[in-house]
Amino acid sequence: MSIREFKKDNLNVCIFNTREEMGKKAAHDVVIRIQKLLLKNDEINMVFAAAPSQNEFLDALVNAEGIDWERINAFHLDEYIGLPDEAPQRFGNFLKDRLFSRVKFKSVNYLNGNAEDIEEECQRYEKMLKEHPIDIACIGIGENGHIAFNDPPVADFNDERMVKRVTLDEKCRNQQVHDGCFKSIDEVPKQALTLTVPAIFASKYIYCMVPGETKAKAVKDALEGDIAETCPASILRKHANAVLYLDKDSASLI
């Protein structure tokens, strides 16, 4: 049960004592949304974030009952450019380990950060997203306020692209070290593929899970600052059907 709920502009905010409670409630809400959508549609499309902040949510989701996974097409938000195919830090591998291999989706559609032609890969994934408009986006917020890999220097609320190559800022790359994904910033790739802000915002429903003290400043900026690319997550306050799930640590500054 949440310890506090409120609304900021259009965004519903729910705060929980622990990461586990947060993850379970987010998964519960996503399951209900999946079930409602599948009553009206033969299949639906979902996109997932790959980060340790999503672990509790993903674990609760794969153990949930009542989901017809074989009617869901899965996508992911972003991917590093240039990591070896087998690298555990690759977001496709992260999600395969925690989600895609644990339930049977209708399709799993990977972003390929090792494509020979990165621009062609962006166009390929963009075409798939246009053919499969996202119903549910399950996302997080970075320490610099990013959503997906839309860091403040490259985030564009009016981006004409749906998928693009980006250069990662230093705070974003340092977060990957803080999360324990890499031993040092020198190991973190400098570029990545990402769904753009408009591509994420176009999702019919957005569920955003953000635990941890390291995210407290980003959460404060997203909720209390201007709605601007300087904190890309602030755009969630304009979405008609978005929920932000926090634990007491990530909510400590609000």
N, C-alpha and C positions, 0 to 999 in steps of 0.2 A: 504494500500500500504506500502511495506517495505521502511524503511529509508536507508537501506544498505544491499547489497548482495555481497557475495564473496565465494570463494571456498578454502578449506584447504585440500590439498591432494585430495581424491575423494569426500569429504564431502561438500555438498552445505549448506551454512549458510545464513539465512534470519533474519534480525533484524527489529522489529516493535516498534512503540512508546508505545503501550499499550498491556496488556495481552489479551484484547478483540480482538484487531486487529490480534494479533498473532494466537489466537485460531480460529478465523474465516477463516484466510488464510490457516492454516493447515488443517482444516476440508474441505475447498474447494478443496485443492489438493488431500486429501484422497478420497473424493467423485469421483473426476475425475479418479483416479487410480482404484477405485472399478468398475466404469462403464466400463473402458477399459478392465479390467480383465474378467468381466462377459460377454463381447462380445465374448471371446474366451473359456470360461470355464463354465460348468454347475453350479458350485459352487466354492466358494473360502473360505479361512481360514484366520482369523484375530486374533491377540492377543493384549490385551489392558493392559496398566498400570493403577493402582489405586492409585491416590494421588491428593491432592488439586491442584497441578500444572496442572492437566489435565482438570479441571472443565470447563474452557472456550472452550476448544477444544471439549469436550464431548457434551456440551450443543449445540454448533453449529452443531455438527455432527448429533445429533438426530433430529434436526429441519431442516436438509437439505432435499431437494427434489431429487428425481431421484435415490434412492437407493433401490434395490430389496433385502431387508434384509433377506427374506426367502430363499435366495441362499447363505447365509453366515454362516459359523460355527465359533463360538466365543470361545476364550480361554483367560486366564489371566496369567500375568507374574509371580506372586508370591503370597504367603499367609502366614500369621502368624501361628505358631504352638501353640495350647493350648488356644486360645481365645474362649469364649462361642459362640455357633452357632449364637446367635442373636446379638452379639456385632457389633455395627456400624463400628468399626475399621477394622473388617475383610474385606479383599479386595474384596472377592466375594460379600459381602453385599454392599460395596461402589459402585461397578460396577452394581449390580442389581438395586440399587436405581437410578443411574444416566444414565444407558444405557440399561442393559439387560431387564429391565421390561418396557422400554419405546418404544422399537421397537421389531418386531417379527423376531428373528433369526431362521435359520434352526435348529441350536442347540446351546446351551450354556453349556460349559464344565468347571465345577468348580474344582479347586484344593481344596482338603480337608485337612486342617491343623489339624483336629481332628480325622483323621483316626487312627484306632487301631494299624495298622502297617505302620509307616511312609515310610519305605523303599518300601513296597508293593505299597503304594500310588504313590511314585516317579516313579516306574516301570509302573504303570497303566497309568499315565499321559504321560509318555515318549512314550508308545506304541501308544496312541492316536495322539501324535504329529508326529510320524513317519507315521501313516496312513493318517494324514491330514497336510502335510507340509505347514508351514505358508507362505502366500502370502504377507500379510501386517502386520507389527509390529508397533503399536502406543505406544511409550515409553517416559520416562522422564530420567532425570539425577539427582542423589542425591547430597546432599551437600558434600559428600566424593567422588564424581565421580562415584558412582555405577550406573549400569543399572540393572533393577530388583533388587534382593537382593544380587547381586554379589559385595559385599564390597571389598575394596583392599586386606584384609587379606585372602579372600577365592576365589577371582576371578581367573580364569584359562582360558587363551585364547585357550588352547589346551585340555580343559576338555573332557573326553570321555563320560561323562554323559550328558543328556539333561535336567534332573530335579534332584535336590539334596537337602538335608537338609543342612542348613548353620547356623552358629552362627553369630548374628548381632554384628557389632562393635559399640562402644559407640557413635561415631559421627552419625552413622545411626540412632541409637535409640533416640538420642537427637533431630534429625531432626523431628521425629514423634511428639515430644513435641512442637517444634517450629511451626509445621504446625497446631497445635491445635487439633491433633487427640487424644492425651493423656494429662492428667493434669501434670504428672511427669514421669521421666524416669523409676521409679519403676513399673509403670503400663505397660510399653512397653515389650512385649515378647522378650525373648533372642534368640529364634530360629525361623526359618521360612523355608518354601519350596520356591525354586526359579528355574525358567528356567536358565540354565547356559549361559555363554557368547556365546559359539558356537551355542547353540539352537536359540538364538536371532539373531546372525549374519547370520544364515542360511535363514532367512526370505528374500524373493525376494525384498521387499521394506521396508525401515524403515523410519518412520516419528517420530521425537523426539522433543517434546515440553517442553521448559525449561524457564519459566518466574521467575522473582523475584530476588531481590538483594542477598538473601542468597545463590543463586546458582552461583554468579558471579565468585568466585574463582574456583569452579569446572569446569565451562565453560572455563575459561582461561587455566586451566591445560589440559583440554581435547583437546583444539585447539592448544596450544602453547608448551605443554610439550612433552615428549617422548610418543610414543605409547607403553604403558606398563600397567601391572596389577595394578600399583600404582595409576592409574586413569583409571578404566575400560572403561569409556565412550570414551577414546581416540581411541578405536578399530573402532569406527564409521568412522574414517578417511580412513579406508581401504575398506569400503563397497562400492560396485559399484552403489547402488541406495539408498542413505540415504540423508535426509534433516534434518537440525537442525534449529528449529524455536526459536528465542529469543525475549524478550522485551528489552527495553533500560536499564532496571535495571540489568538483568542477563548478558547483554553484556557490562556492564560498565567498565570492566577491559581489554577489548580487543580493 
